Amino acid sequence: MAFSKEELSRYSRHFVLPEIGVIGQKKLLSSSVLVIGAGALGSASLMYLAAAGVGMIGVADFDRVELSNLQRQIIHNTKSVGEYKTESAKRALNAINPGVEVVRVNQRLDADNIIPIIADYDFILDCTDRFSTKFLINDACVIAKKPFSHAGVIKFGGQSITYVPGEGPCLRCILGAPPKDEGLTCSTAGVLGAATGLMGCVQASEAVKYITGAGGLLLGKVFSFDLLTPKFRVYDGFEHSDECRVCNGAEASFLTGNRAEYEDDCEG
C-alpha cells in the first residue's frame, strides 16, 4: 500500500511514533471497527477512530438526536436534532476524514441479529448505556471470538475493560450478571459530559492499540476514574471465571435462550 500525498500529511504524527509508524498506519487503514452506540461514549471514540484513519467504521444506533444529548454527545450538533444518530455521525466522521468508509447500522441490536452484525469487524466498542445491552454485546463477542472494549460512565466517573479472546476475562467473568438495580442512570443521576469524552478516548485508544499492536491493553484490568476527586486507578488481577456461562463453550443459541436478561432493562 502506497500512501497518497494527502495521507502522508494527514497521518504524519502517527508515522513518527515508533509504536505505530508506517506499518501501524497501514494496519489502521485496512481495519474495521464497529461502535455500538452513537451517544456520549461513541462521540469521542468515533471521531478519534476516524481521525486515526480506521478504514471502515460501523455506527450502530437506532435512536434520534435530542436536544438534551448535546451536553455530552459532541459528534452531533443543534441542526442534527431529530435526525437519526447514525446519519448525523456519518456526516461528522466524513467531515473529519473523507477517506473513511462509514457504515450505518440503523437498528436495535438484539439476540437474533448481533452475531451477523459484528461478524465483519475486527474490533467492537460497547458505547451503550444499558447494562442489558452491555451483556448482550459481551456475550456475542465472546461467542463470536471478537475483541471488544467495554465502558460505562455516570456522574463524574466511569470504568472500562478490554476483552481479547483467549487472553483474559470477559465482563460476565467479572460481574457475573447485569446489576439488578437499574435506578441509577444518566437521566436520573446526571453525567459530566467531559467524563464521557475521556472514556470514549480510552476506548478509541484500546482499539488503535489492538489493531497496531502498540503497547498493552486493559486485559484482566479495570480502568477507573473519578473526575470530582480526582482519582485515576487501574485495578489488576481479574481472571477468567470457570463459572462464566459464555466463556466456557457457549454457542449462538445461548443468546436467544438468554433473551429475557437482555431485554429486562430500562433506558440509561
N, C-alpha and C positions, 0 to 999 in steps of 0.2 A: 504494500500500500504506500503510495507516494502522497505526501501532504501538499495541498494547494498553497499558494502564497497567502491566501486569507487564513487558512488553518494554521500555518506556521506562525502567524501573528496572533491569532486568537488563543492558541494553546501554548504560547511561548513560556508562560510561567510554570506550566507543567513540565515542559521539556527540560528545564534547568533543575528540577527536583530529581535527584538520583533515584529515589524510590519509585518514581513514575517514568519520567523520560519519554523517549520516542516509543519504546516498546509498550509501556503502560498506556500511552495515549492511543496507540493502535488498538489495544485491547478494549479501551473505553468506546472507541468509535464502532467497534464490532459487537458491542454488548447490548443487552436489553434488560431493562428494569421495569417492574410493574409497581406502581404506587397505588395502594388501595386506600382511598380517602383523599379528596382534593380540598380538605379543610385546613385547619391550623397547622398540624404537623406536615401535611402534604405540601403546603405552600412553600415553605423554606426548602424542603428536600427536593421537590420538583424543580425549582428554579436553579438550585446548585447542581443537580444532575444534568440539566440542560446546558448550563454554562460549562460544565466539565466535558461535555461532548459525548455523553452516552448516546449511542447510535439510535436506539429505539426506546421510547419511554411510553409505557402504558399508564393511562389515568383512569382509574375505576371509581366511579361515584354515580349515584342516581339522583342526587339532590340538586336543588336550585340555590343560587346565591341569594342570601337575605342581608338586609342592611346590618343586622346585629353580627354577621360574620366578619365584617370588615375590620373590626377591632384587632383581629389576630390573623385572619386568612388573607395575607397580603398579596397573594397571587391574583386576587380579584380586586375590582375597583367599583366605584359607585355606579358607573354605567353598566356594570355586569349584573346588577340586581335584577332578579327574575330569570336570568339565563341558567342553563344547566352548568354546573361547575366544571364539567369536562370540557365544555365549549369555551368557557372563559379561560380555563387553564391552558388549553391548547393554543389559544391566541397569544397568551402571555409568554409561553415557552418558545413559540416560534419567533416572537419578537426578540427574545434573548439570543436564540440560536436557530436560524432558519434551516440549518443542516440537520437538525434532529427530527426524526420521524416520531410524531406524537399520535398514539392510537387511543381513541376514546372508547372506554368501556362503560357505556351509559346504562348500567343496570345494577340492581342489588345482587351481591354475591350470596349464594346460599349453598346448601349441602349438595344440590344437584348440578350446579354449573361451575363451581370454583375450580375443580381439578382441570377441566379443559381450558379454563381461562388462564391459569397460572402456567400451563404447560410450555408456552412459547417464550418464557422469560428466564433469564439467568439468575436474577435476584429479586426478592419481593420485599417491599416495605409496607408494614402494617401501620398506617397512619389514621386508623379509625378511632372512634371514641366510645365504643360499646364493648364491654367485656365478652359478651357472647360472640360478637364478630371476631374479636381477637383470638378466641379459642378456635373458632372455625378456621381462621387463617393458619393458626399454628398447626392444627390437626391435618389440614390439607397439605401444607408444606412438608410436614414430616412424612406423610404417606407418599407424596409425590417426589420426595427427596429433593426439595427445593430449599436453598438457604434463604433466610429472611431476617429482617430487623424488626423487633417489637418495641414500641414505645407508648408511654401514656403520660399525660400532663394534667394536673389540676391545681388550682390556686397559683402558687408561686413555684411549684416543684414538679419533678417527674422522674421517670426511670426508664431504662432501656436495656435490652439484652439482644444478642445476636445468636442465631442458630445456624449451624452448618451440619448437614447430615453426617453422622458418624463421628463428630468431633466435639460433642458437648450436649448438655441438657436442653430440652425444649421448654416452652412456657408451662406446659402441663406438668413436666417433671418438677418444676419449682413451686408452682401454686396448687397443683392437683386438680382444681376445678374453678370455674368462674366464681368470684365472690358472691355471696348471697345478697348482701346489702347493696342495692343499686341506687340508694337515695342520694349519694353524694355525686353530683355531676357538675359539669362546667356551667350549665344553665342555672343550677341552684346554688353552687358554692362559688362560682366565678373562676376566672383564669386570667393570668397576666399574659398578654399577647407575646411579649418578648420571650417568655418561658417556652412557649410552643415553638417559637422560631429557633431557639437554642437547641431544643431537642430534635427538631427537623434537620438541623445542620449535622447533629451527631449521626442521625440515620443515613443521611447522604454520604457522610464520610465513611461509614461502615460499608456501604455499597461500593464506593470507589476503591476502598482498600481491598475488599474481597475480589473485585474484578482485576485490579492491577497487581495484587499480591503484596502491596506495600504495608508494612507494619503488622500489628496484631489486632485481633478482633475481640469483641466482648463475648467470648465463648466461655461459658461457665462463670460469667461475671454479670453483675448488675450495676450499671452506671446510674447514680442517683444524684440529684441536686435540689437545693432549696435556695432560691434567689433572695428570699426575705432575710435569711440568717446572716450572710450567705454561707452555704456549705456545698462542697462537691466531694463525692465519695465513689469509690469502686469497691463493691463487695465481691470478694473472690471465693472460690472453693465450692461452687454449686456443681453437682454431678448428676449424671443420668440416673433416673429412678427406675429400679426394676419393677415398680408398681405402675409406671406410666402406661396408660391404656392405649396410646398410639405409637410410642417408640418401640414397643415390643411386638412388631409384626402386624399392626392394623392395616386393613385394606380399605379401598374406597367405600365399601359398603358400610364401614364404621360411621361415615359422615351422615348417611341417610338414617341409619339406626339411632344416631345421636341427635337427630334434628331438633327435638324439644329443648335441649340445652342451648342450642344456637339461637333459637327464636324466643326464649324466655328472657326478655330483656326490655329495658326502657331506653329512650333516647338519652345520649350523653351530652 
